[in-house]
Amino acid sequence: MTIKQNGGVFGRNPTFNDVTIEGQLTFDGDIDINSDLKIDGNLVVDGTATMDGLTVQTAGVNYLKADQSLGSLMFQTNGSNNRMFLAHNGDISFYDGSGNQGLLWDASAGNLAFSSGKGIDFSATSGTGTSELFSDYEEGTFTVAAARIASLVSNTAKYTKIGRLVTCEINISWTATDNAGGDLIFTGLPFTSDTGNLKSIGAVQVYGTDIDTDVGRAIVLAVDDNQTRFFLSRAIHSSLDYIKSTQMNSATTLIATFSYTTS
């Protein structure tokens, strides 16, 4: 059946098998479609439309698909570099052509989440850096340990990671070391340092009742290359060296803020 542009159809609750419309079709009530709806051209909705199971497809590719049971609406573009996003229960996810999620707007939490290794790309700005991708931010705590310290009576350590830069704050105390004269090395850093890491970084305060005179005058904190450990050194020496367990034997407190880079 064909409805001409200047024609009309009259009657109560008419039912048609095949309908072709030449011109514009306007409805003042509901329209129920129990099978496929094929649109060869543009679909314009001016108002409110409830579309459960609507699929708009071209050349075998779903450009638009609504699924009420999943609470989702999907848009997709054709080609080898397909990009699509899915709105699901208020969330919006962006996927690449391989179906990998790259970006999520978490409506319930109000957060924007990136996949691992992805982030905000500032490469459009001019610069000479090796990377302009901001892909990581993290806050947390960690536990410091030292083999030559019998027990740490207080152990507070926090970190903030921004990209590759890790900034740590520690406040630790101990009552005694093994007094054997070995290197006093602290472990437990939250991330492994990179190779060629800057050796002496941050502000250090050490006080106690049994600290060697030359040690107490000037101390720096150093992070070892490719390690999760750090040590203290006397800044008065020409090169960094490990402070020994005998030089800070008892009732010592170490407070420091320092930064290092990861690989």
BELWO-V599930 format. One record per run of one state. SS is the DSSP state (~ for helix, > for strand, _ for the rest). FROM is the first residue (numbers start at 0). TO is the last residue. If there is no record, write none. Layout:
SS_FROM_TO / SS_FROM_TO
//
This chain:
__0_0 / >_1_2 / __3_18 / >_19_20 / __21_53 / >_54_57 / __58_59 / >_60_66 / __67_70 / >_71_75 / __76_82 / >_83_87 / __88_89 / >_90_94 / __95_99 / >_100_105 / __106_109 / >_110_113 / __114_118 / >_119_120 / __121_131 / >_132_133 / __134_135 / >_136_140 / __141_143 / >_144_145 / __146_147 / >_148_148 / __149_150 / >_151_161 / __162_163 / >_164_176 / __177_181 / >_182_182 / __183_183 / >_184_186 / __187_191 / >_192_192 / __193_198 / >_199_199 / __200_201 / >_202_207 / __208_209 / >_210_210 / __211_211 / ~_212_216 / __217_217 / >_218_222 / __223_227 / >_228_233 / __234_242 / >_243_243 / ~_244_246 / >_247_247 / __248_248 / >_249_261 / __262_262
//
